[in-house]
């Protein structure tokens, strides 16, 4: 299958509306102007028939066979992808599953294309989304996919049962009901309209893998301890050695008969930014690595036959402050800590480990971010930290802690960046006599302890799905947000969030976002450290992918279009 795209090195794939529409294969992809669910989308068809759409690699004559060796972090805290917020799950598990609709791997995931749903209709009032499913799709255990499986999947995501926490549930606050009117039709009914791009992007998130209803029923809706469960994806589980390798084999019954090209994938566990990851790719022990360090990326760019690129990551690096414990529940104490953290220095601390940038509580590279030139004038972000340090001491005195705070438990994720930052932050906090003891733990312990409030401070990173604040404002900062590890509750902020969710006028919405940002500066829900980019490195014989303009790691993880250009 041919593709009309023309490659632009370092920029990904581009097309014009005319070229897109005149190509029958690409035209079937439909909503080609959706950009990560931020604001209104252009040219999204309310009624779309993609029944003839079939995905394939963008290059002509892709070769079949071979095993792709990938180096990435693969130490899952549990096995339930929906409940996860870490690439330790989706990085390896994602290729075993499909989605209702998906992001196109050929254009860095900018376009939403058919997947298990081949067609859709969106009502004119924007309150009903109807998806028509492919027939004859089989789960890895041989069962046929039906609308009941899709309904059960999204019922759990939209309204998680008791004891189940799913970070993406906040995206679907407007979904009132999910219906399965027949065996191959699924409907999402909204209580009130949302921007079409937002809803389609929410549904297309790589996290929202489709599960079998029986799998959920048999396990009481909780898959945290179920290592392998059936998907419909291009690859299936072969074997797994904990903290070493997860091996996948080709799904020979995959519904897209042209995919996958590979016979299998081997995911080798290497920690992000670690020397082991750099060594694995530079020595040729693996073909592709994700989340590696800048030094290795520079070496790869200088090596014939290798390519490296970077792209913005959909997470915040931060320290959470447990609002359930005194004196950390006092906004003055948290703001003092926020002011003491010298963000530029913290970015510099890890410059040879991970590419980072200064930012506050909003994605600094998004359209709604406070411009950098304005941000650096703000207390806590200024190049000269003297004024911020003076204000921090005054705040602690006003809060009744002129001599500081002792004995804080600082929970640290076992990743190179967090360990380096924790030591630097420990020293910065000591400037105002706040003393803390570092406690380094693996992912499973970190997520359990943060969820249960077993910490005073906790340094790590959490994931969002979209650039739109209606996603992460709710998930990270909302009173009942699934990733609100600080247990923060500011009622004025919560009221503003509801207004932001409903406001469709861009200027009015931006003004509300600015108000919300001002609240967080004075009453911090967490202590922002930095925002990152991701380095991907691969050998040039790895084809069928286009990571140059990804937004994060989480939407293009299927590997079904990848192939090896080897003899």
ZALUMMI-177411 format. One record per residue (C-alpha): x, y, z. Coordinates in Angstrom, 3 decimals. Last residue first. Example, Ala and Ser with C-alpha at 12.3 -4.5 7.8 and 13.67 -1.06 7.14 Angstrom:
2
[node [13.670; -1.060; 7.140]]
[node [12.300; -4.500; 7.800]]
END
This chain:
567
[node [18.709; -9.121; 4.500]]
[node [17.587; -6.477; 6.967]]
[node [15.097; -3.644; 6.701]]
[node [13.256; -4.553; 9.879]]
[node [9.561; -3.720; 10.233]]
[node [7.265; -1.533; 12.311]]
[node [3.603; -1.120; 11.346]]
[node [2.232; -3.191; 14.235]]
[node [4.464; -1.596; 16.874]]
[node [1.318; -0.937; 19.014]]
[node [2.829; 1.702; 21.309]]
[node [1.750; 4.959; 19.656]]
[node [-0.405; 6.781; 22.216]]
[node [1.638; 6.542; 25.414]]
[node [5.112; 7.868; 24.950]]
[node [4.447; 11.591; 25.043]]
[node [3.277; 14.041; 22.419]]
[node [5.011; 12.535; 19.408]]
[node [6.573; 14.834; 16.830]]
[node [9.626; 12.929; 15.579]]
[node [8.381; 9.436; 16.483]]
[node [7.667; 8.157; 12.958]]
[node [7.601; 4.370; 12.700]]
[node [7.599; 1.781; 9.913]]
[node [11.334; 1.114; 9.746]]
[node [14.126; -0.165; 11.991]]
[node [17.123; -0.601; 9.650]]
[node [18.215; 2.890; 10.665]]
[node [19.235; 1.756; 14.126]]
[node [17.214; 3.364; 16.869]]
[node [17.290; 6.070; 19.525]]
[node [14.347; 7.778; 21.266]]
[node [15.006; 10.680; 23.635]]
[node [12.045; 12.009; 25.617]]
[node [11.560; 15.634; 26.600]]
[node [10.817; 16.737; 30.091]]
[node [8.965; 19.171; 32.311]]
[node [10.491; 20.405; 35.548]]
[node [10.327; 20.492; 39.333]]
[node [6.739; 21.425; 40.158]]
[node [5.972; 21.315; 43.890]]
[node [2.462; 19.929; 44.347]]
[node [-1.074; 21.248; 44.896]]
[node [0.498; 24.668; 45.522]]
[node [-1.702; 27.260; 47.272]]
[node [-0.326; 30.623; 46.137]]
[node [0.984; 29.470; 42.746]]
[node [-1.956; 27.078; 42.413]]
[node [-4.497; 29.898; 42.740]]
[node [-2.710; 31.973; 40.080]]
[node [-2.804; 28.990; 37.711]]
[node [-6.559; 28.642; 38.152]]
[node [-7.060; 32.324; 37.341]]
[node [-4.876; 31.954; 34.236]]
[node [-6.948; 28.945; 33.150]]
[node [-10.130; 30.998; 33.517]]
[node [-8.687; 33.743; 31.290]]
[node [-7.665; 31.124; 28.726]]
[node [-11.234; 29.787; 28.620]]
[node [-12.674; 33.226; 28.008]]
[node [-10.276; 33.778; 25.108]]
[node [-10.823; 30.305; 23.617]]
[node [-14.666; 30.374; 23.769]]
[node [-15.667; 26.750; 24.398]]
[node [-16.123; 26.936; 28.194]]
[node [-17.538; 23.749; 29.721]]
[node [-14.394; 22.121; 31.119]]
[node [-12.927; 25.494; 32.120]]
[node [-16.056; 26.332; 34.137]]
[node [-15.863; 23.016; 36.002]]
[node [-12.174; 23.642; 36.673]]
[node [-12.938; 27.098; 38.064]]
[node [-15.209; 25.609; 40.719]]
[node [-12.522; 23.094; 41.685]]
[node [-9.947; 25.891; 41.972]]
[node [-12.156; 27.890; 44.332]]
[node [-12.699; 24.747; 46.415]]
[node [-9.002; 24.014; 46.873]]
[node [-8.576; 20.365; 47.775]]
[node [-5.161; 18.717; 47.673]]
[node [-4.773; 15.026; 48.527]]
[node [-1.078; 15.396; 47.581]]
[node [-1.290; 12.296; 45.396]]
[node [-3.940; 13.874; 43.176]]
[node [-3.441; 11.230; 40.496]]
[node [-6.963; 9.745; 40.523]]
[node [-8.460; 13.229; 40.959]]
[node [-11.004; 13.348; 43.761]]
[node [-10.281; 16.955; 44.750]]
[node [-8.921; 17.759; 41.288]]
[node [-5.227; 18.677; 40.913]]
[node [-3.684; 15.803; 38.968]]
[node [-6.623; 14.174; 37.167]]
[node [-8.947; 17.193; 36.924]]
[node [-6.374; 19.830; 35.966]]
[node [-4.719; 17.075; 33.890]]
[node [-7.528; 16.484; 31.420]]
[node [-9.500; 19.719; 31.240]]
[node [-6.078; 21.357; 30.990]]
[node [-5.842; 20.201; 27.330]]
[node [-2.453; 18.772; 26.427]]
[node [-4.034; 15.330; 26.529]]
[node [-3.405; 11.998; 28.261]]
[node [-1.567; 12.947; 31.436]]
[node [1.106; 10.983; 33.242]]
[node [2.713; 11.337; 36.637]]
[node [6.327; 11.790; 37.695]]
[node [8.239; 11.153; 40.906]]
[node [9.215; 12.770; 44.188]]
[node [7.207; 12.122; 47.343]]
[node [7.056; 14.335; 50.455]]
[node [5.421; 13.392; 53.750]]
[node [4.839; 9.731; 52.972]]
[node [2.439; 6.805; 53.468]]
[node [-0.585; 8.578; 52.014]]
[node [-2.132; 5.355; 50.695]]
[node [-1.892; 6.292; 47.020]]
[node [1.604; 7.670; 47.542]]
[node [2.706; 4.516; 49.350]]
[node [1.237; 2.162; 46.745]]
[node [2.673; 4.115; 43.808]]
[node [6.147; 4.299; 45.357]]
[node [6.115; 0.663; 46.492]]
[node [5.294; -0.628; 42.994]]
[node [7.722; 1.777; 41.342]]
[node [10.816; 0.820; 43.359]]
[node [11.806; 2.645; 46.556]]
[node [14.271; 5.307; 47.763]]
[node [13.639; 6.860; 51.204]]
[node [15.337; 10.251; 51.655]]
[node [15.202; 11.904; 55.082]]
[node [13.928; 15.461; 55.301]]
[node [14.927; 18.696; 57.004]]
[node [13.266; 22.052; 56.455]]
[node [15.648; 24.601; 57.957]]
[node [14.990; 27.302; 55.325]]
[node [18.216; 26.618; 53.432]]
[node [17.701; 22.918; 54.263]]
[node [14.932; 22.871; 51.654]]
[node [17.503; 23.523; 48.939]]
[node [19.800; 20.730; 50.212]]
[node [16.999; 18.142; 50.233]]
[node [15.966; 19.429; 46.814]]
[node [19.433; 18.661; 45.433]]
[node [19.475; 15.167; 46.971]]
[node [15.976; 14.455; 45.707]]
[node [16.868; 15.748; 42.249]]
[node [19.673; 13.246; 41.766]]
[node [17.550; 10.330; 42.996]]
[node [14.611; 11.444; 40.889]]
[node [16.686; 11.712; 37.732]]
[node [18.354; 8.294; 38.157]]
[node [15.127; 6.374; 38.805]]
[node [14.245; 4.512; 42.008]]
[node [11.281; 6.682; 42.966]]
[node [11.959; 8.787; 46.072]]
[node [9.752; 9.109; 49.181]]
[node [10.860; 11.985; 51.431]]
[node [9.865; 11.355; 55.074]]
[node [10.048; 14.690; 56.931]]
[node [11.937; 14.782; 60.229]]
[node [12.193; 18.488; 60.997]]
[node [10.406; 21.703; 60.058]]
[node [11.901; 25.212; 60.172]]
[node [12.939; 27.459; 63.031]]
[node [10.446; 30.212; 62.178]]
[node [7.664; 27.579; 61.908]]
[node [4.452; 29.325; 62.977]]
[node [2.878; 29.759; 59.538]]
[node [3.946; 33.417; 59.499]]
[node [7.528; 32.311; 60.148]]
[node [7.335; 29.754; 57.329]]
[node [5.974; 32.423; 54.983]]
[node [8.716; 34.891; 55.895]]
[node [11.411; 32.281; 55.257]]
[node [9.904; 31.504; 51.838]]
[node [9.722; 35.215; 50.970]]
[node [13.448; 35.655; 51.626]]
[node [14.273; 32.549; 49.542]]
[node [12.164; 33.828; 46.645]]
[node [13.879; 37.229; 46.753]]
[node [17.342; 35.615; 46.720]]
[node [16.571; 33.192; 43.869]]
[node [18.204; 35.225; 41.086]]
[node [17.237; 33.572; 37.803]]
[node [13.561; 34.183; 38.661]]
[node [11.189; 31.211; 38.701]]
[node [10.079; 31.206; 42.342]]
[node [8.768; 34.738; 42.210]]
[node [7.559; 35.435; 38.677]]
[node [9.669; 37.332; 36.156]]
[node [10.871; 34.055; 34.628]]
[node [7.252; 33.127; 33.835]]
[node [6.672; 36.207; 31.703]]
[node [9.515; 35.523; 29.266]]
[node [8.583; 31.852; 29.282]]
[node [5.048; 32.553; 28.107]]
[node [2.346; 31.404; 30.555]]
[node [1.061; 28.178; 29.023]]
[node [-2.252; 28.015; 27.161]]
[node [-0.853; 27.031; 23.753]]
[node [1.175; 24.212; 25.290]]
[node [4.989; 24.066; 25.592]]
[node [5.109; 24.949; 29.297]]
[node [2.508; 22.280; 30.220]]
[node [0.790; 23.988; 33.152]]
[node [1.722; 23.872; 36.876]]
[node [5.072; 25.646; 36.565]]
[node [7.782; 25.208; 33.982]]
[node [11.518; 24.915; 33.515]]
[node [12.785; 22.453; 30.904]]
[node [14.282; 18.962; 30.973]]
[node [16.435; 16.724; 28.751]]
[node [17.543; 13.741; 30.874]]
[node [20.837; 12.421; 32.274]]
[node [23.449; 14.932; 31.161]]
[node [21.205; 17.890; 32.037]]
[node [20.138; 16.347; 35.368]]
[node [21.399; 19.015; 37.792]]
[node [20.877; 21.752; 35.186]]
[node [17.102; 21.314; 35.237]]
[node [17.226; 21.475; 39.037]]
[node [19.299; 24.666; 38.869]]
[node [16.716; 26.289; 36.612]]
[node [13.901; 25.237; 38.948]]
[node [15.418; 26.684; 42.125]]
[node [13.121; 25.059; 44.679]]
[node [12.816; 27.443; 47.634]]
[node [9.686; 29.106; 46.251]]
[node [7.729; 25.837; 46.102]]
[node [8.798; 24.933; 49.643]]
[node [7.562; 28.301; 50.917]]
[node [4.358; 27.824; 48.923]]
[node [3.809; 24.467; 50.651]]
[node [4.315; 25.979; 54.108]]
[node [2.035; 28.934; 53.356]]
[node [-0.648; 26.605; 51.959]]
[node [-0.839; 24.833; 55.377]]
[node [-1.683; 21.115; 54.981]]
[node [2.026; 20.327; 55.232]]
[node [2.045; 21.287; 58.922]]
[node [0.402; 18.880; 59.518]]
[node [-0.377; 15.738; 57.538]]
[node [-3.290; 14.995; 55.211]]
[node [-1.962; 17.550; 52.720]]
[node [0.910; 15.220; 51.799]]
[node [3.253; 17.221; 49.591]]
[node [3.924; 15.799; 46.122]]
[node [7.275; 16.537; 44.493]]
[node [7.204; 17.001; 40.756]]
[node [8.117; 15.880; 37.253]]
[node [5.027; 16.439; 35.086]]
[node [4.116; 14.065; 32.294]]
[node [3.136; 14.064; 28.613]]
[node [6.665; 14.056; 27.179]]
[node [7.787; 16.453; 24.471]]
[node [9.868; 15.004; 21.656]]
[node [13.462; 13.959; 21.022]]
[node [15.188; 12.274; 18.130]]
[node [18.031; 9.861; 17.566]]
[node [19.113; 7.985; 14.438]]
[node [21.792; 5.339; 13.840]]
[node [23.513; 3.987; 10.704]]
[node [26.572; 6.204; 10.994]]
[node [27.197; 7.270; 14.612]]
[node [27.251; 10.995; 15.429]]
[node [23.522; 11.086; 16.156]]
[node [23.964; 8.031; 18.379]]
[node [26.699; 9.702; 20.427]]
[node [24.491; 12.763; 20.968]]
[node [21.596; 10.548; 22.066]]
[node [23.858; 8.661; 24.474]]
[node [24.853; 11.946; 26.109]]
[node [21.222; 13.138; 26.168]]
[node [20.008; 10.137; 28.222]]
[node [17.528; 7.453; 27.227]]
[node [13.747; 7.357; 27.437]]
[node [13.101; 4.808; 24.656]]
[node [15.540; 2.389; 23.082]]
[node [15.575; 0.638; 19.700]]
[node [17.590; -2.170; 18.072]]
[node [18.961; -3.847; 21.189]]
[node [22.328; -5.496; 21.936]]
[node [23.875; -3.212; 19.326]]
[node [26.641; -1.877; 21.567]]
[node [25.322; 1.698; 21.379]]
[node [21.788; 0.547; 22.137]]
[node [22.504; -1.583; 25.217]]
[node [25.226; 0.737; 26.526]]
[node [22.865; 3.683; 26.646]]
[node [20.241; 1.625; 28.464]]
[node [22.797; 0.334; 30.960]]
[node [24.058; 3.872; 31.591]]
[node [20.521; 4.712; 32.812]]
[node [18.257; 7.461; 31.430]]
[node [15.159; 5.317; 32.060]]
[node [15.796; 1.903; 33.675]]
[node [16.451; -1.024; 31.356]]
[node [14.084; -3.968; 30.962]]
[node [14.427; -5.758; 27.636]]
[node [11.278; -5.929; 25.501]]
[node [11.579; -8.670; 22.874]]
[node [9.229; -8.314; 19.923]]
[node [7.934; -10.928; 17.495]]
[node [7.579; -12.223; 13.961]]
[node [7.505; -8.639; 12.711]]
[node [5.314; -7.435; 9.850]]
[node [2.180; -7.118; 11.963]]
[node [-0.022; -6.713; 10.045]]
[node [-1.347; -7.315; 6.528]]
[node [-4.271; -9.437; 7.720]]
[node [-5.628; -6.678; 9.944]]
[node [-7.799; -8.972; 12.082]]
[node [-4.787; -10.596; 13.726]]
[node [-5.007; -14.390; 13.626]]
[node [-1.254; -14.956; 13.377]]
[node [-0.649; -12.848; 16.486]]
[node [3.129; -12.461; 16.282]]
[node [5.081; -13.372; 19.396]]
[node [5.932; -11.259; 22.426]]
[node [8.836; -11.657; 24.873]]
[node [9.043; -9.685; 28.128]]
[node [12.606; -9.392; 29.430]]
[node [14.668; -8.801; 32.557]]
[node [12.936; -7.265; 35.593]]
[node [10.632; -10.287; 35.820]]
[node [11.210; -12.907; 33.126]]
[node [8.262; -13.012; 30.745]]
[node [7.190; -15.469; 28.069]]
[node [5.158; -15.647; 24.856]]
[node [2.474; -12.977; 25.240]]
[node [0.607; -11.924; 22.132]]
[node [1.256; -9.475; 19.330]]
[node [-0.980; -7.715; 16.793]]
[node [-3.660; -6.901; 19.379]]
[node [-7.024; -8.494; 20.219]]
[node [-6.318; -8.758; 23.921]]
[node [-6.374; -11.721; 26.257]]
[node [-5.022; -11.543; 29.822]]
[node [-1.477; -12.123; 31.071]]
[node [-0.025; -11.099; 34.435]]
[node [-3.305; -10.975; 36.337]]
[node [-2.465; -9.409; 39.722]]
[node [-3.642; -5.863; 38.927]]
[node [-6.463; -7.110; 36.743]]
[node [-9.403; -5.903; 38.874]]
[node [-12.974; -5.995; 37.548]]
[node [-13.901; -8.935; 39.828]]
[node [-11.413; -11.122; 37.959]]
[node [-13.854; -13.352; 36.046]]
[node [-16.055; -10.361; 35.198]]
[node [-13.167; -8.348; 33.761]]
[node [-11.884; -11.234; 31.657]]
[node [-15.441; -12.097; 30.591]]
[node [-15.964; -8.555; 29.300]]
[node [-12.872; -8.888; 27.071]]
[node [-10.629; -5.863; 27.134]]
[node [-10.214; -2.902; 24.780]]
[node [-7.168; -0.745; 25.463]]
[node [-7.837; 2.785; 26.681]]
[node [-4.236; 3.671; 27.536]]
[node [-3.382; 4.546; 23.944]]
[node [-5.861; 7.394; 24.142]]
[node [-8.317; 7.279; 21.245]]
[node [-11.414; 7.734; 23.452]]
[node [-9.991; 10.881; 25.028]]
[node [-8.884; 12.226; 21.653]]
[node [-12.370; 11.704; 20.235]]
[node [-13.903; 13.471; 23.234]]
[node [-11.535; 16.438; 23.147]]
[node [-11.651; 16.844; 19.375]]
[node [-15.441; 16.883; 19.449]]
[node [-15.488; 19.749; 21.958]]
[node [-17.827; 18.644; 24.787]]
[node [-21.602; 18.535; 24.755]]
[node [-23.699; 17.864; 27.872]]
[node [-24.968; 14.699; 29.557]]
[node [-23.073; 12.660; 26.989]]
[node [-24.223; 9.371; 25.425]]
[node [-21.439; 7.084; 24.162]]
[node [-22.821; 4.498; 21.729]]
[node [-21.453; 1.095; 20.697]]
[node [-22.517; -0.964; 17.673]]
[node [-21.423; -4.466; 16.608]]
[node [-23.642; -6.810; 18.624]]
[node [-26.570; -4.402; 18.828]]
[node [-27.738; -1.386; 20.819]]
[node [-24.587; -1.483; 23.007]]
[node [-24.984; 1.611; 25.175]]
[node [-22.628; 3.740; 27.262]]
[node [-24.267; 6.266; 29.572]]
[node [-23.808; 9.729; 31.060]]
[node [-20.423; 10.600; 29.601]]
[node [-19.637; 14.198; 30.640]]
[node [-17.016; 13.170; 33.207]]
[node [-15.242; 11.100; 30.558]]
[node [-11.749; 12.562; 30.662]]
[node [-11.727; 12.206; 34.447]]
[node [-11.726; 8.403; 34.075]]
[node [-8.244; 8.540; 32.533]]
[node [-6.386; 8.017; 35.823]]
[node [-8.233; 4.765; 36.634]]
[node [-8.664; 3.831; 40.312]]
[node [-10.507; 0.616; 41.198]]
[node [-11.453; -0.070; 44.830]]
[node [-15.133; 0.585; 44.200]]
[node [-15.963; 0.243; 40.533]]
[node [-14.538; 2.732; 38.012]]
[node [-17.122; 4.934; 36.281]]
[node [-15.766; 6.002; 32.872]]
[node [-12.959; 3.436; 32.658]]
[node [-15.045; 0.503; 33.933]]
[node [-17.996; 1.345; 31.683]]
[node [-15.442; 1.835; 28.915]]
[node [-14.241; -1.757; 28.973]]
[node [-17.665; -3.269; 29.627]]
[node [-19.112; -1.342; 26.662]]
[node [-16.270; -2.430; 24.393]]
[node [-16.699; -6.071; 25.428]]
[node [-20.491; -5.859; 25.041]]
[node [-20.019; -4.424; 21.541]]
[node [-18.513; -7.716; 20.450]]
[node [-15.037; -9.189; 20.023]]
[node [-15.097; -12.903; 19.172]]
[node [-13.468; -15.346; 21.585]]
[node [-10.364; -17.215; 20.358]]
[node [-8.208; -16.799; 23.470]]
[node [-6.122; -14.096; 21.756]]
[node [-9.291; -12.101; 21.202]]
[node [-10.844; -12.417; 17.770]]
[node [-12.190; -9.802; 15.361]]
[node [-14.877; -11.319; 13.084]]
[node [-16.862; -8.126; 12.600]]
[node [-15.385; -4.640; 12.787]]
[node [-17.254; -2.302; 15.082]]
[node [-19.536; 0.652; 14.322]]
[node [-19.128; 3.591; 16.716]]
[node [-21.857; 6.046; 17.752]]
[node [-21.059; 9.264; 19.624]]
[node [-24.106; 11.044; 21.086]]
[node [-24.108; 14.476; 22.744]]
[node [-22.586; 16.752; 20.100]]
[node [-25.962; 18.285; 19.165]]
[node [-25.333; 17.313; 15.542]]
[node [-24.882; 13.679; 16.530]]
[node [-21.498; 12.086; 15.970]]
[node [-21.329; 9.042; 13.698]]
[node [-18.546; 6.498; 13.491]]
[node [-16.839; 3.944; 11.281]]
[node [-14.240; 1.165; 11.388]]
[node [-14.314; 0.681; 15.157]]
[node [-11.657; -1.825; 16.216]]
[node [-9.166; 0.702; 14.817]]
[node [-10.154; 3.667; 12.713]]
[node [-7.902; 6.742; 12.524]]
[node [-7.139; 9.758; 14.704]]
[node [-4.329; 11.865; 13.295]]
[node [-1.479; 13.456; 15.228]]
[node [0.114; 10.168; 16.266]]
[node [3.576; 10.949; 14.940]]
[node [2.225; 10.927; 11.378]]
[node [2.668; 7.251; 10.452]]
[node [1.806; 5.860; 13.891]]
[node [-1.830; 7.039; 13.464]]
[node [-3.563; 7.550; 16.797]]
[node [-6.361; 5.102; 17.586]]
[node [-10.054; 4.276; 17.587]]
[node [-11.717; 1.560; 19.683]]
[node [-8.305; 0.448; 20.868]]
[node [-6.221; -2.652; 20.255]]
[node [-4.187; -4.851; 22.579]]
[node [-1.079; -7.021; 22.873]]
[node [1.257; -4.247; 21.638]]
[node [0.421; -2.091; 24.657]]
[node [1.841; -4.506; 27.236]]
[node [5.510; -3.601; 26.775]]
[node [5.492; 0.189; 27.016]]
[node [2.007; 0.276; 28.540]]
[node [3.009; -1.111; 31.904]]
[node [6.381; 0.376; 32.869]]
[node [5.153; 3.417; 30.949]]
[node [3.446; 4.457; 34.161]]
[node [-0.001; 5.639; 35.199]]
[node [-1.660; 2.260; 35.550]]
[node [-5.270; 1.430; 36.401]]
[node [-6.241; 0.825; 32.779]]
[node [-3.085; -1.199; 32.115]]
[node [-3.723; -3.602; 35.006]]
[node [-0.509; -5.598; 35.393]]
[node [0.974; -4.308; 38.674]]
[node [3.871; -1.989; 39.675]]
[node [5.277; -2.725; 36.209]]
[node [9.072; -2.959; 35.825]]
[node [9.580; -2.656; 32.088]]
[node [11.636; 0.458; 31.440]]
[node [12.719; 0.336; 27.832]]
[node [15.149; -1.450; 25.523]]
[node [13.520; -2.901; 22.397]]
[node [14.654; -5.904; 20.348]]
[node [12.598; -6.344; 17.172]]
[node [12.322; -9.960; 15.994]]
[node [12.496; -10.849; 12.317]]
[node [9.882; -11.398; 9.645]]
[node [8.307; -9.406; 6.864]]
[node [9.812; -6.740; 4.655]]
[node [8.035; -3.505; 3.779]]
[node [7.472; -2.979; 0.044]]
[node [6.803; 0.792; -0.014]]
[node [7.287; 2.762; 3.225]]
[node [4.286; 4.122; 5.127]]
[node [3.610; 0.870; 6.945]]
[node [0.048; -0.419; 6.672]]
[node [-3.392; 0.450; 8.052]]
[node [-6.553; -0.721; 6.333]]
[node [-9.490; 1.606; 5.711]]
[node [-12.315; 0.049; 3.727]]
[node [-14.899; 0.360; 6.500]]
[node [-13.859; 3.958; 7.169]]
[node [-17.331; 5.469; 6.873]]
[node [-17.579; 8.821; 8.670]]
[node [-20.443; 10.938; 9.906]]
[node [-19.718; 13.996; 12.023]]
[node [-16.531; 14.490; 10.038]]
[node [-13.807; 16.348; 11.949]]
[node [-12.613; 19.121; 9.650]]
[node [-11.041; 21.362; 12.299]]
[node [-10.677; 20.614; 15.977]]
[node [-11.661; 22.955; 18.798]]
[node [-9.302; 23.309; 21.756]]
[node [-6.546; 20.877; 22.640]]
[node [-7.590; 17.273; 22.036]]
[node [-4.156; 16.048; 21.016]]
[node [-4.171; 17.766; 17.660]]
[node [-7.106; 16.646; 15.524]]
[node [-6.775; 17.740; 11.908]]
[node [-6.929; 14.381; 10.162]]
[node [-10.305; 13.229; 11.421]]
[node [-11.150; 10.776; 8.680]]
[node [-8.638; 7.986; 8.169]]
[node [-10.556; 6.842; 5.128]]
[node [-9.036; 9.728; 3.221]]
[node [-5.606; 8.158; 3.711]]
[node [-6.532; 5.026; 1.806]]
[node [-8.515; 6.798; -0.904]]
[node [-5.890; 9.454; -1.626]]
[node [-7.609; 12.515; -3.088]]
[node [-8.704; 13.714; 0.352]]
[node [-5.265; 13.767; 1.926]]
[node [-3.569; 15.409; -1.022]]
[node [-6.170; 18.190; -1.022]]
[node [-6.040; 18.710; 2.752]]
[node [-2.261; 19.027; 2.514]]
[node [0.103; 16.528; 4.004]]
[node [2.975; 16.331; 6.454]]
[node [4.965; 13.555; 8.090]]
[node [7.599; 13.898; 10.806]]
[node [9.551; 17.085; 11.449]]
[node [13.088; 15.875; 12.049]]
[node [13.556; 14.943; 8.431]]
[node [10.517; 15.925; 6.373]]
[node [9.084; 12.850; 4.681]]
[node [6.507; 13.233; 1.954]]
[node [3.190; 11.601; 2.662]]
[node [1.102; 10.166; -0.159]]
[node [1.144; 6.561; 1.125]]
[node [1.375; 3.411; -0.935]]
[node [0.000; 0.000; 0.000]]
END
